[in-house]
Amino acid sequence: MKTRNYLYLIAIILILNACKKDPVTKPVNFTSTTYETLGTYNSIGLPDDLLKDTISDSLISFVASILPDGKNLTLSHPELFSNSAIGDVRITQPSSVYITFVSEGGDNKSAIAFYTYPTTQPPLKATDISKITYVFPNAGSSTGLQAGDKVKIGEFDAGTSVGFVLMDNAWDPSTATLNNNAVHFCTNDALNPEVDPKLKKHAVLIDYAPENKILIGFEDRDRTQANCDNDFNDVVIYSTTVSSN
């Protein structure tokens, strides 16, 4: 009888293990990363050192047409997902880098931040990112940012790359503070939580040739979730690089 019961238990365990599914998302923990803000900001998350770009009506219309709210971009523009290009800035000579806010269309109060790494050593895991710096503490839903608001994020040497990260719902409007434990959605696909390589992209590059701008559109939800609309308009930014020579 004991042997029969033992075999029965073994059979149950084997059945349960067979029924287990591989996870579709694996949390990425940035436990060894330090966080700082680029500068001071006010109670609604606006940086105190804002600069200004002129954003044309044609650019705004272009963004609205290619990134309409709630429309799955993987279906409307699959070509944006067919190459390996990412939104990182590669510095080839000493340069100043600026980030400009264009628009937001998300439900979450997300932040935009950046990190750097040697161009020849792109990050493959969270421990490869030593520091993340907040640029726009509140760039998502109900942001006070206006199209064209711009910040200089620093001066960088050749051989450095700058990556960007949307910190999902990191801004707390009740306390005007940031949550470093928010889910990170990075321009480097390897750092994102989805397991399926086809779902790891959270930042698409969109070429706006009339003004020689490359826009970065972020998706602020885990792409394995049913409520993810894949519209990639949750925060839209672009970078500008100015040679220091």
C-alpha positions in Angstrom: 0.0 0.0 0.0 2.8 2.4 0.9 4.5 1.7 -2.4 1.3 2.3 -4.3 0.7 5.7 -2.5 4.3 6.7 -3.2 3.9 5.9 -6.9 0.6 7.8 -6.9 2.3 10.9 -5.4 5.1 10.7 -8.0 2.6 10.5 -10.8 0.7 13.6 -9.5 4.0 15.6 -9.2 4.9 14.6 -12.8 1.5 15.7 -14.1 1.7 19.0 -12.3 5.2 19.7 -13.6 4.1 18.8 -17.1 1.2 21.3 -16.8 3.6 24.2 -15.8 4.1 26.7 -18.5 7.3 28.6 -19.1 7.0 32.3 -17.9 6.2 34.8 -20.6 7.8 37.6 -18.5 10.8 37.5 -16.2 11.3 40.5 -13.9 14.5 42.4 -14.5 15.9 43.7 -11.2 18.2 46.7 -11.2 19.4 46.0 -7.6 23.0 47.1 -8.2 22.0 50.3 -10.1 22.2 53.7 -8.4 19.7 56.5 -9.3 19.9 60.2 -9.5 18.1 63.1 -11.0 19.7 65.3 -13.6 18.7 68.5 -11.8 16.0 69.9 -9.5 12.3 69.8 -10.5 9.1 71.3 -9.2 6.1 69.7 -7.5 4.6 68.5 -10.8 7.8 67.0 -12.0 9.0 69.7 -14.4 12.7 70.1 -14.5 13.9 73.6 -13.4 16.5 73.9 -16.2 14.1 73.4 -19.2 15.2 74.6 -22.6 13.0 74.9 -25.6 12.8 73.5 -29.1 10.3 74.7 -31.7 8.0 71.8 -32.6 6.3 72.3 -35.9 2.6 71.6 -36.5 3.6 69.2 -39.2 5.7 67.1 -36.8 2.8 66.9 -34.3 0.5 65.9 -37.2 3.0 63.2 -38.3 3.2 61.8 -34.8 -0.6 61.7 -34.5 -0.9 59.9 -37.8 1.7 57.3 -37.3 1.1 56.7 -33.6 -2.7 57.0 -33.1 -3.8 56.2 -29.6 -4.8 52.5 -29.1 -3.8 51.3 -32.6 -1.4 48.4 -32.7 1.8 49.6 -34.3 3.0 46.1 -35.0 0.1 45.7 -37.4 0.0 49.2 -38.9 3.8 49.6 -39.3 5.4 46.1 -39.0 8.5 47.5 -40.8 9.4 49.4 -37.6 9.9 46.0 -35.8 11.8 44.3 -38.6 15.3 45.6 -37.9 17.7 45.6 -35.0 18.2 49.4 -34.7 17.6 50.8 -31.2 17.2 54.3 -29.8 20.6 54.7 -28.2 22.9 57.5 -29.1 26.4 56.5 -30.2 28.9 59.3 -29.5 31.7 59.3 -32.1 33.3 62.6 -31.0 33.0 64.7 -27.8 29.5 65.9 -27.8 26.6 67.4 -25.8 23.4 65.5 -25.9 19.9 66.9 -25.5 16.5 65.2 -25.0 13.3 66.8 -26.3 9.8 65.9 -25.2 7.3 65.7 -28.1 4.1 64.1 -26.7 2.6 61.5 -24.5 -0.4 59.2 -24.9 -0.2 56.8 -22.0 -2.4 56.2 -18.9 0.6 55.9 -16.5 2.6 58.6 -14.8 5.9 57.5 -16.2 9.4 59.0 -16.1 12.1 59.2 -18.7 15.7 58.5 -17.7 19.0 57.6 -19.3 22.1 55.5 -18.8 25.5 55.2 -20.5 27.8 52.4 -21.4 30.9 51.8 -23.6 29.7 51.5 -27.2 31.7 48.3 -27.6 30.1 46.7 -24.6 26.3 47.0 -24.9 24.4 45.9 -21.8 23.0 42.4 -21.7 21.7 42.4 -18.1 20.7 44.8 -15.4 24.0 44.6 -13.6 25.7 46.1 -16.7 23.9 49.4 -15.8 25.7 51.1 -13.0 23.6 54.4 -12.9 20.3 55.6 -14.2 19.6 59.4 -14.3 16.1 60.8 -14.4 15.6 63.4 -17.1 11.8 64.0 -17.1 10.5 62.8 -13.7 6.9 63.1 -14.9 6.6 62.6 -18.7 3.4 60.4 -18.8 -0.3 61.0 -18.1 -1.1 64.5 -16.8 2.5 65.7 -17.4 3.2 69.4 -17.3 5.6 69.1 -20.1 4.9 70.8 -23.4 6.0 69.8 -26.9 9.5 71.1 -27.3 10.6 71.1 -23.7 14.2 70.1 -23.8 17.0 69.2 -21.3 20.7 68.9 -21.8 21.7 65.6 -20.3 25.4 66.1 -20.5 28.7 66.1 -22.4 30.1 62.7 -23.4 33.3 61.4 -24.9 33.7 59.4 -28.0 33.1 55.7 -27.5 30.2 56.3 -25.1 26.6 55.3 -25.9 23.5 56.7 -24.2 20.5 54.5 -23.7 17.0 55.6 -22.5 14.5 54.0 -20.2 10.8 54.6 -19.5 10.2 54.0 -15.8 6.6 52.8 -15.8 4.4 54.7 -13.4 7.4 55.9 -11.4 6.1 59.3 -10.6 4.0 59.7 -7.5 2.0 63.0 -7.8 0.9 62.9 -4.2 4.5 63.0 -2.8 6.3 64.4 -5.9 8.8 61.5 -5.6 10.1 58.8 -7.9 10.0 55.0 -7.5 13.3 53.4 -8.5 11.6 50.0 -8.3 9.2 50.8 -11.1 9.3 48.5 -14.1 12.1 49.6 -16.5 11.4 49.6 -20.3 14.7 50.3 -22.0 15.8 51.1 -25.5 18.2 48.1 -25.2 15.8 45.2 -25.8 17.9 42.8 -23.7 17.0 44.7 -20.5 13.3 44.3 -20.9 11.2 41.7 -19.1 9.4 39.8 -21.9 10.8 36.4 -22.7 9.8 36.3 -26.4 12.3 38.2 -28.4 9.5 39.5 -30.7 7.9 41.2 -27.7 11.0 42.7 -26.0 11.1 45.9 -28.0 9.6 48.9 -26.0 11.1 51.8 -28.0 10.7 52.2 -31.8 12.6 54.5 -34.0 10.6 56.7 -36.4 12.3 58.7 -39.1 10.8 62.1 -39.8 12.8 63.0 -42.8 11.4 66.6 -43.5 13.1 67.8 -40.3 15.9 65.3 -40.0 14.6 63.9 -36.7 14.6 60.4 -35.4 11.7 60.0 -32.9 11.6 57.4 -30.2 8.2 56.1 -29.3 7.8 54.1 -26.0 5.3 51.5 -25.0 4.6 51.6 -21.3 3.0 48.2 -20.7 4.3 44.7 -20.5 3.7 43.5 -24.0 2.5 40.0 -22.9 -0.4 41.6 -21.1 -3.9 41.6 -22.6 -4.3 45.3 -21.8 -1.2 46.3 -23.8 -2.3 48.2 -26.9 1.2 48.3 -28.6 0.6 51.8 -29.8 4.1 53.0 -28.8 2.9 56.6 -28.2 3.0 56.6 -24.4 6.0 58.9 -24.4 7.6 60.3 -27.6 11.0 62.0 -27.5 14.0 62.7 -29.7 17.7 63.3 -29.0 20.0 66.0 -30.4 23.8 65.7 -30.5 26.0 68.7 -30.8 29.7 68.3 -31.3 31.9 70.0 -28.6 34.7 70.6 -31.1 
